[in-house]
Each structure stands twice: as structure tokens, then as C-alpha cells.
Amino acid sequence: MDLRTLVEDQAIAARRAAPALTDDAVSAALGEAASLVRERRAEVLAANEADCDEAAGRLDEGMLDRLRLDDRRVEAMAAQVEATAALAPLEREISSRTLDNGLRVSERRVPIGVVGANFEARPNVALDVAGQLLKSLNAGVLRTGGAALRTVTVLVDDVLRPALEAAGLPPAAVGLVRSPDREGARVLVSLPRLIPLVIIRGSGETTAQLGRLAAEHGTATLAHAEGGGVLYVHPSADPSRALALAEASLDRLGVCNRLNLLLVDRGANGLLPELIELLRRRGLDVRGDGGEPLDVPLGYDWTSDPERVSTVTVHLVDGIEEAVRVANEETSALAAGIVAEDEGAAEVFLDAYRGTAAFWHAPTRFADGFELTGAPETGINVGWTPGPRGPVTYRDLWLRQYRVVGDGTQHR
């Protein structure tokens, strides 16, 4: 059987399973999944060890670290699923009113049906995404990076599907593309009648290519591709606060919301030597003003460059207007923050920035689904069209429907 047929079969089975999903049964299934993660820890770790052994030498250390599981990470996965199970169900009715003619009209949230998800070789993402899809009463078809396929297969076949079955739900509500071939991702975004929406996570260019292919086929996408936080240091910035925010934004380098581009106002350039010293003290390569020449575009996402992930771009700007322009036009629009004691300047920056999250005296590391919404995210959508934007959770995965009830006497 060819790969397209295999993916279609998973999608058809998921579509048939979707109507059976209910809030109570899904919560029970996710609670059971958390228990099974713990019970089947040995099987999960054995599969992951095989994945890591095969990936050694092919993946850089950062990617291997995201792939690798240990007891602590398995427990964190279980706790995350447990937390998702305990979240309140999505409120289905948005509003209601009665028209002059007696018609009762309610605006409601209804499930999409089947949602696809293509994500990097990070096993924990499989549970996070599947949990969000099920919590929104959508079935799903998952496709992971080939390096994590063994581990994700165990999580689907030995954790998620048995948990669904134990709760009286069809196991097929969670499907899996069971091939490491990248063609599986291309097939996933090419089936709009079966899978009308696909969540895409991964490196910038790969995700962009999948997004273009999806558009050609009429498949909607929520894409998490490039990242990179921006911090703008205003002339009114308190030096100690500026240094603290820069440092707090760099606790981890391989994450999309860490400091990527440091914009320093020329009116605050007296802080530049201290900021650069901080970056270098943390072992970072500084590119741009005060550092080595910048050989990439200004907003280049260093987190997507495994060989140069330990890099930050520094750029001097002529005022707040230029800082906002750079943040809006030359970065991924994931997140940007300002450090300024001048409240008016902070408000100007916050009002003018159009990215998914704007910060004042807080590190962009908080641009995260669980931190901002209390629910694990399926990804951070950085698109520029109406719809879910920023961290996407189960609260965003629905379609609007109007429900109209009359008595048979109403007419136009």
C-alpha cells in the first residue's frame, strides 16, 4: 500500500471516530493516558533509546537533546497530560439572542473534525498536541520527524489508543503517519476534504514549503516556523533592569522565544558595552553592532541554525519608531519586549508592535502556551491572518456555527 493510501486510511478512521468524542470521556481518556505513560515508562524509554542510537551522528546535540527522554522527562510528559485532563472543557456557546420575529439565535463553537499535526522529532510534542486535539473534541493524525518515530509509535499504540479505548472511545481518534519519509508530511497537507486543518511545526524553510503546498491544495494551516525574541532597550531603561531582562531571556538557547535580536537605542548606547559583556560572559557569539559582522538578515532566527545557535544579533536603532519597524518587518513577529522606565514610551511600543506577544519589563521566554493560558500549546502561530494567533491551545481549535431555532411561523 502506498504512503498516500496509508495516510488517507488513518484520516478516514479518525473522521469516523471524531463524532464519538465527548468532554467527560476525553478527560477520562487523558487521565488514563497519564497513568499509562508512567506504567509503560520502560517501553517508552527503550523505544527512545533506539531512536537516539540511530540518530547519533546524524543530528546535532541540540536536536538530540530534544529527542532524548529520561525518567524526569517521562514524568513531565505524564504530568502535562494529567494537567490537560483537568482543564475545563471548552465553552460551546459564545452568545445567544432572540430576534424580533421570535427566532432564537446562538453563536456556537463546534469541532473541526480531523486536525493534522506535523512536528519535529520531540516525543513530548506528540502527547501535547494529541491532548489538545482531543480536548477540543477533534480527532487527529500525527506525523513526527523520522528520528522520533519509534518513540511516538509507542506513545500512540501503547498509551493514547489504549487510554481512548478504556474510556469507551474509538482508538482511531488518534492516527499516526507510520513512515519516516518526509513525503508523509507532504501527503498530510494535501488532503483538505479529510484533514481540513494541519498544524505545522519545525524549521523555517521546511515549514514554509509545507505551508505553500497546503495552500495549493486548499488545506488551512497553523504554522510555527521561525522564532526569536526581540528586546528593545529604550533611553530611559534602568541599566540593571536591562541586564537582568537580557539574562533572563537566555536561560535556554534552543527555544524559539529566547532573546535573538537585541535592539539598543542610540540614546542608550552607553549600556552597549555592558550588554555585550553579558552576552559574551554567557558564551554567546555577538553579531552586528559591537560584535562580529552580521552575515545574515537582521532578523535571522539563530535557533533554527544548529551550528550557530549560540548567537545573538545586536543592532543600534535611531528611536522607538525604528525599533518597532524592525520588530514588525524584519523578524518572525513571535515576540518583542521593551525595557523602559518611561511609561509613555512603553505604551507606544506595545501599541505599535504587531507580533503575537508584546512585553514590558518581562522576558519573551514567557511567550508560551502553558505560561500565558494554562494549557499546553500545539505551537505558536505567527501568521498575519485572522484566526488563532500566538500560542494555540484546545480553546482555539473550533469552527463558528450559528444555531437558529424557530416555531415554524417565521419567514423573510
C-alpha positions in Angstrom: 0.0 0.0 0.0 1.5 3.4 -0.9 2.0 6.1 1.6 -0.8 8.3 0.4 -3.3 5.5 0.9 -1.9 4.8 4.3 -2.4 8.4 5.4 -5.9 8.5 3.9 -6.9 5.4 5.8 -5.7 7.0 9.1 -7.7 10.1 8.3 -10.8 8.3 7.3 -10.7 6.2 10.5 -10.1 9.4 12.5 -13.1 11.2 10.8 -15.4 8.3 11.7 -14.1 8.3 15.3 -14.5 12.1 15.9 -18.3 12.2 16.5 -17.9 9.9 19.5 -15.7 12.3 21.4 -17.3 13.9 24.5 -15.8 16.1 27.1 -16.2 13.7 30.0 -14.9 10.7 28.1 -11.9 12.6 26.7 -11.0 13.9 30.2 -11.1 10.3 31.4 -9.0 9.1 28.5 -6.4 11.7 29.1 -6.2 10.8 32.8 -5.8 7.2 31.8 -3.1 8.2 29.3 -1.1 9.9 32.1 -1.3 6.7 34.1 -0.2 4.6 31.1 2.8 6.9 30.4 4.0 6.0 33.9 3.1 2.3 33.7 4.8 1.9 30.4 7.8 4.1 31.1 10.2 1.2 30.3 8.7 0.6 26.8 8.8 4.4 26.1 12.4 4.7 27.2 13.5 1.6 25.3 12.0 2.9 22.1 13.5 6.3 22.7 17.0 4.8 23.3 16.7 3.1 19.9 15.7 6.3 18.3 18.6 8.2 19.9 21.1 5.5 19.0 20.1 5.6 15.3 20.1 9.4 15.3 23.6 9.8 16.8 25.9 11.2 14.3 23.0 12.5 12.1 21.5 15.1 14.4 23.3 17.9 16.2 23.5 17.8 20.0 20.6 20.3 20.4 18.3 18.2 18.3 19.4 15.0 20.1 18.7 16.7 23.4 15.1 17.5 22.3 14.7 13.9 21.1 16.1 12.2 24.2 13.9 11.1 27.1 14.8 10.2 30.7 12.8 9.4 33.8 12.3 13.1 34.6 11.1 13.9 31.1 8.7 11.0 31.0 7.2 12.1 34.3 6.9 15.6 33.0 5.0 14.2 30.0 2.7 12.3 32.2 2.1 15.4 34.4 1.4 17.5 31.3 -1.3 15.1 30.1 -2.7 15.0 33.6 -3.0 18.7 33.7 -4.7 18.8 30.3 -7.3 16.3 31.5 -8.1 18.5 34.5 -8.7 21.6 32.3 -12.2 22.9 32.0 -14.0 21.8 28.8 -14.3 24.4 26.0 -17.4 26.5 26.4 -19.5 25.8 23.4 -22.0 28.6 23.4 -20.5 32.1 22.7 -23.6 34.2 22.8 -27.4 34.0 22.2 -30.2 36.3 21.4 -33.9 36.3 20.3 -34.8 38.2 17.2 -37.9 40.4 16.9 -39.6 37.6 14.9 -39.0 35.1 17.7 -36.1 33.2 16.2 -33.6 32.2 18.9 -30.1 32.5 17.5 -27.0 31.2 19.3 -23.4 31.5 18.2 -21.5 28.3 19.0 -18.1 26.6 18.8 -18.2 23.3 17.0 -15.3 20.8 16.4 -13.4 20.9 13.2 -13.5 17.1 12.8 -9.9 15.9 12.0 -6.8 18.0 12.5 -3.4 17.0 11.2 -0.2 17.8 13.1 3.3 17.7 11.6 6.0 18.3 14.3 9.7 18.0 14.9 11.4 14.9 16.4 10.3 15.7 20.0 8.3 12.9 21.6 6.7 15.1 24.2 5.0 17.1 21.5 3.1 14.1 20.4 1.3 13.9 23.7 0.9 17.7 24.0 -0.7 18.0 20.5 -2.8 14.9 20.8 -4.1 16.1 24.2 -5.1 19.5 22.8 -6.8 18.0 19.8 -8.8 15.5 21.9 -9.6 18.2 24.5 -11.2 20.3 21.7 -13.2 17.1 20.6 -11.2 16.8 17.4 -9.6 13.6 16.1 -6.1 13.9 14.9 -3.5 12.4 12.5 0.0 12.9 13.8 3.3 13.0 11.9 6.6 13.3 13.7 10.1 13.8 12.4 11.5 10.4 11.4 14.1 10.3 14.2 11.3 10.1 16.9 9.0 7.6 15.1 9.7 4.6 17.3 9.0 6.6 20.5 5.9 8.3 19.1 4.6 5.0 17.8 4.8 3.6 21.4 3.1 6.7 22.7 0.2 6.3 20.2 -0.2 2.5 20.3 0.6 1.8 24.0 -0.6 4.9 25.6 -3.1 7.1 23.7 -5.1 4.4 21.9 -5.5 2.1 24.9 -6.5 5.1 27.0 -9.2 6.1 24.5 -10.5 2.5 24.4 -10.6 2.3 28.2 -12.8 5.4 28.2 -15.1 3.9 25.7 -13.8 5.9 22.8 -12.6 4.7 19.3 -8.8 4.3 19.4 -8.7 5.5 15.8 -9.4 9.1 17.1 -5.6 9.4 17.1 -3.9 8.4 13.9 -0.3 8.3 13.0 1.7 8.6 9.8 3.8 5.4 10.2 6.7 6.3 8.0 9.9 8.3 8.5 9.7 9.5 4.9 9.2 13.3 4.6 6.7 12.6 1.9 4.3 11.7 4.8 4.2 15.4 5.7 3.5 16.4 2.1 0.6 13.9 2.0 -0.7 15.2 5.3 -1.2 18.7 4.0 -2.7 17.5 0.7 -6.0 16.0 1.9 -8.3 19.0 2.6 -11.5 17.0 2.5 -10.3 14.6 5.1 -7.9 16.8 7.1 -9.0 20.4 6.6 -6.5 21.9 9.1 -2.9 21.0 9.7 -0.7 22.3 12.5 2.9 22.6 11.2 5.9 23.0 13.5 9.6 22.8 12.5 12.4 24.7 10.9 11.6 27.8 8.9 12.1 26.7 5.3 10.7 23.2 5.7 7.6 24.7 7.3 7.3 27.4 4.7 7.4 24.7 1.9 4.7 22.7 3.6 2.6 25.8 4.0 2.9 26.6 0.3 1.9 23.1 -0.6 -1.0 23.1 1.7 -2.2 26.4 0.2 -2.0 24.8 -3.3 -4.3 22.0 -2.1 -6.7 24.3 -0.2 -5.6 23.0 3.3 -5.6 25.5 6.1 -2.5 25.6 8.3 -1.4 27.0 11.7 2.3 27.3 11.3 5.0 27.6 13.9 8.2 28.1 11.9 10.7 30.8 12.8 11.0 32.2 16.2 13.3 34.6 18.0 12.5 37.1 20.7 13.3 40.8 20.4 14.3 43.1 23.3 14.4 46.9 22.7 16.5 49.0 25.2 15.0 52.5 25.4 17.0 55.5 26.5 15.0 55.6 29.8 15.9 52.0 30.6 17.3 51.3 34.0 20.7 49.6 33.4 20.3 46.9 36.0 16.8 46.0 34.7 18.0 45.9 31.1 20.8 43.5 32.0 18.5 41.3 34.1 16.0 41.0 31.3 18.6 40.2 28.7 20.0 37.5 31.0 16.5 36.1 31.9 15.8 35.8 28.1 18.8 33.5 27.6 18.3 30.6 30.1 17.9 28.2 27.2 19.2 28.7 23.7 17.4 26.1 21.7 13.9 27.5 22.2 12.0 29.8 19.9 11.2 32.5 22.4 14.7 33.3 23.7 16.5 36.5 23.0 17.5 36.5 19.4 17.8 40.2 18.4 18.8 42.9 20.9 17.9 46.4 19.7 19.7 49.2 21.6 18.6 52.8 21.2 21.4 55.1 20.3 20.3 57.2 23.3 21.1 54.2 25.5 24.3 53.2 23.8 26.2 53.7 27.0 24.7 50.4 28.0 26.0 48.6 24.9 29.4 47.6 26.4 27.8 46.0 29.5 25.2 44.2 27.4 27.8 42.8 25.1 29.9 41.8 28.0 26.9 39.9 29.5 26.3 38.1 26.2 29.9 37.1 25.9 30.1 36.0 29.5 27.3 33.6 28.7 29.4 32.2 25.9 27.4 33.7 23.1 28.7 34.9 19.7 27.7 38.6 19.2 26.9 39.7 15.7 26.1 43.2 14.5 26.9 46.4 16.3 29.7 45.9 18.8 30.3 42.3 17.6 31.4 40.4 14.5 29.9 41.4 11.1 26.4 40.2 10.5 26.4 37.9 7.5 22.6 37.1 7.6 19.5 39.3 7.5 18.9 41.4 10.6 16.0 39.3 12.0 17.7 35.9 11.3 16.5 33.2 13.6 19.6 31.7 15.2 17.6 29.0 16.9 17.0 27.4 13.5 20.7 27.3 12.8 22.1 24.3 14.7 25.7 25.3 14.0 25.3 28.9 15.3 22.5 28.6 17.8 24.7 30.3 20.5 24.4 33.7 18.7 22.6 36.9 19.4 22.3 39.9 17.0 22.8 43.4 18.4 21.6 46.4 16.4 21.6 50.1 17.2 18.4 52.0 16.3 17.5 55.6 16.0 14.5 55.8 18.2 11.4 53.8 19.1 9.8 54.1 15.7 12.8 52.3 14.1 12.7 49.7 16.8 9.1 49.0 16.2 9.6 48.9 12.4 12.4 46.4 12.7 10.4 44.2 15.1 7.4 44.2 12.9 9.0 44.0 9.5 12.3 42.1 9.9 11.6 39.4 12.4 9.2 36.4 12.7 6.8 38.5 14.8 6.9 35.9 17.5 7.5 38.2 20.5 9.1 41.5 21.3 9.7 43.4 24.5 10.8 46.8 25.7 12.8 47.9 28.8 11.9 51.5 29.6 11.2 53.5 32.8 9.2 55.9 30.6 5.6 54.5 30.7 4.6 56.6 27.7 7.4 55.1 25.6 6.4 51.6 26.7 2.8 52.2 25.7 3.9 53.5 22.3 5.9 50.3 21.7 3.2 47.9 23.0 0.5 49.6 20.8 2.6 49.6 17.7 4.1 46.1 17.8 2.0 43.6 15.8 3.6 40.3 16.7 1.9 37.6 18.7 3.1 38.8 22.1 4.4 42.1 23.4 6.3 42.5 26.7 7.2 45.4 29.0 9.8 44.5 31.7 9.2 40.8 31.1 11.4 38.3 29.1 10.0 36.9 25.9 10.6 33.5 27.3 7.0 33.8 28.6 5.7 33.6 25.1 4.5 30.1 25.8 1.1 28.4 25.8 1.2 27.0 29.3 2.7 30.1 30.8 0.1 32.5 29.2 -3.0 30.4 29.0 -2.6 27.5 31.5 -2.8 24.9 28.7 0.0 23.2 26.7 0.3 24.6 23.2 0.2 22.8 19.9 2.5 25.5 18.6 2.8 29.3 18.3 1.1 30.6 15.1 2.9 33.6 13.7 0.6 34.1 10.8 -0.8 37.5 9.7 -4.4 36.5 9.0 -7.4 36.4 11.3 -7.8 33.3 13.4 -5.8 31.7 16.3 -2.5 33.5 16.7 0.2 33.2 19.2 0.1 30.0 21.4 -2.6 27.7 20.0 -4.4 25.5 22.5 -7.6 23.5 22.6 -9.5 26.7 23.1 -8.7 27.8 19.6 -9.5 24.6 17.6 -13.1 25.1 16.7 -15.4 26.4 14.0 -18.1 29.0 14.4 -21.7 27.9 13.9 -25.0 29.7 14.2 -27.8 27.7 15.6 -31.2 29.0 14.8 -34.5 27.8 16.4 -38.0 28.9 15.4 -41.6 27.8 15.7 -42.3 27.3 12.0 -44.1 30.7 11.6 -41.0 32.9 10.8 -40.4 33.9 7.2 -38.4 36.5 5.3 
